[in-house]
Every structure is written in C-alpha cells, then in structure tokens.
Amino acid sequence: MKDGGRLAAAIEVLTEVENRHRPVQASLKDWGTSHRFAGSGDRTAIGNLVFDAMRKRASLAAVMKDMSPRAAVLATYVLTWEKGLEALQEALEQDRHAPDPLTTAETANLTEAGADMPPWQQADIPEWLWPEFENLFGNDAVTEGRALATRAPIDLRVNTLKADKDKVLKRIAHTGAVATKLSPHGARIAAKPGAGRLPHVQAEEGYQKGWFELQDEASQLAAGMALAAPGEQVLDYCAGGGGKTLALAAAMQNKGQLYAFDADRLRLAPIHERLKRAGVRNIQVRDPASSTLEDLKGQMNLVFIDAPCTGTGVWRRRPDSKWRLTEKALSDRLEDQRTVLQRAREYVRPGGRLAYVTCSLLRQENQFQVDWFLEENDDFELVSLNETWREMFPAHPLPKYATPRGELLFTPASTDTDGFFVALLKRRS
C-alpha cells in the first residue's frame, strides 16, 4: 500500500471507533481481516496513524479547527510524523485509494499550525480533568500532558530466577534493547517514529525460555518498593495477568509463599502459563470461583494491591481510554478502590505491610485514598518510601513528585516511565 491508502484506512478505522464506540484494537483487527492484501508493514503504519491521532486528538483538532477522524489523521501525518504538507499533497494525489484532496481550509490550517490553544488542548488532556492536572503538576502540567501523548517504549523485566541482565541484553542486542535507567532488572527498546515497527519480543527465544517478561519500568519499581523478601508470606490481591506477581516471586527467590488472587477469574487466566515459563515454584493461585482466602486472614507479611483505577498513567499505551474516561467512571473506580483496600487489610498480620499501587496520576485515586484509609483504620500507619528510594538508588534523586510523607509518583515526563503511584502502609504490632 502507498501512504494515500494507509491514510484512508486510518480514517476508516477511526470513524468506526468513533461512530460505533468500538475498541481500537478490535476495529484494527477487523480491518486487517477484511483487507488481507495489506502487509504487516501496512497494518503497522495504519495502527500507528490511528493511535497517534488519538494520543493528540485535542491539539490536532485545535490546529485543524475540526474534530473529524480525517482532520486528525491528516494532521498526524503532517505534524506528528513530520512528513510536511508537500508530502501529504503528493500522497493524496498519487494514489487512487487516497482520501479526497485537501480543501483550502485544511491547507491553511496545516500551514498555520502554530495557532494558540488553551492549555488543556496543548497538553492533550480531557478538559474536565485539566484542573486536577494543574493542581497536581502546576507549571509542569502541559509538559506532563504532552509526555502522556507520546509513544511508549517496550520495557522488559529480566527474570532473575532464570537469567541475568547481561545475558538477556546480549541475546536481544539485535532489537536495540538497553538497560533501563532506574530498574536494576529492566531493559528498554525505544519507540520508533512514524511507520516504524517495534520488534515482536514474545517471539524471542529468551522470552519463550522465561528469561524476561514485558513490564513497564515504573511497574517494576512499584513491585520493588513493596520490599517482598525471601521466606515471607505474600498475597497479591489484584494479581490480574500476573506481571507484578512474577516480579514479587523473583524478589522472593522462590522462597516463602506467594498467593495470587483476583476477583475477576478471567483476568487471572493467563497467569498459569506465565508462571510455568518463568520457573516460579512458590505461588499458589487462588481462583475466586473455587477457593477462598479465609485461611490467610491476619497471616501475611505483605499484601500487594494493584488497585483498579482509571489508567491515566498509561495513556501512552491506551490513548483511546483517555477520551472515554468520564466522571462517573472515576467515581466508580474510587468506590472499587475503597472496597479492595478494606477487604485486603484483613490479611495483613500485625507488623505486616500493605502496598497500594495504581497506574493513575490522579490524587483522588492516590493520596486521597491513602488519607481515607488511614482515617478509617487507625491500626495502620504510612511508611515513608523516600528513605527506601535513597537506599536502593543512591545515584538517582528522589522522584520529582514524591510526597513529603513518602508516597512515590512516577510520570513519563519526570521519570521516563508510565505513570504509577506507590504507597506502603504498615499494620501496627
């Protein structure tokens, strides 16, 4: 396919997503199934156009003075991909499958792309959420929003039960992977611009052998900050597919006992294959449909909560979720989080720890929930992670948005990771 046909395909997919409120991945998959002539490079380019258009939907609409999928895709090609106006005009003229030629207004808007726009559009943040971003990030709010609108890298976590970082980096050197800046067990493959395609790391021999897992660097750090140790009794209360469960197991060196639980058994389903591949032997998976956690009450050294949240910290990877988020959805997540916290606390032994983690940047889901929990449970106290950070990473300054009382917040702009919040609480003896 030529670029003109790719542009038309991206507009078609975005139109379906918008009109039928379908998930982007599902629409892209259906398009590929019904257009089998498109090669893997074509599908990658179309997918990149679609996701980049969604990442910067607000700012591109402001430039084009038009919210349509066509406007977003054309502006993505010219501005985000930096192809320029002349290349777009050629792509539209030289391919019979291309979208209609540019209108006079479109040409003028793309030529004058430096038009003023309000901060929320500059940052590509939903307007209703902008006050929260300003309150949290102050003068850096636009910078943080723009970072959330970029492409994310592929981050890997070396499975120390089977390999070490040098071994993994050597084996996947052809992918361009390098060591992460913060996580001691992390490797990173940088995002590619434009129509560039990232390697399919799940096809690598090292992945098949369980030498590494896909996991964002901030997620690795969040698991590390829980300080799971060999020989402990640990409950991963919202285990999902098991990414952080596997990181906790590696930190425990297969010693002690780790229980993996999730209220949604479908989310828990992939964990079994991953455990086998990773060589983890100290995990019991507790299926909510066939088992309980009654025997674990008051027994855990650590209960780890990867809480259900709005996912504002991972908008780089799920840009469509940015524009679907509503105040009602946020309110529902807040209720879910409080329910999970109150249920999970029952399993913490006196002197034990409760790790509260979200992939959200919003204070309502983070610091404010910690405040609420401490007010409701006077037998728990907050443990400062600031000193823990300084001990673990003496060569790196404390994260920019660490709170004075010791909660950590990672962001794309400040730590070059996904957005994650981590708080550690201790049950008084």
Beta strands, then each sheet from edge to edge (+ up, - down):
strand 1: 154-158
strand 2: 178-179
strand 3: 186-189
strand 4: 212-214
strand 5: 233-236
strand 6: 257-261
strand 7: 283-286
strand 8: 300-306
strand 9: 348-358
strand 10: 380-383
strand 11: 408-410
strand 12: 420-427
sheet 1: 2+ 3- 1+ 4-
sheet 2: 7+ 6+ 5+ 8+ 9+ 12- 10+
sheet 3: 7+ 6+ 5+ 8+ 9+ 12- 11+
end
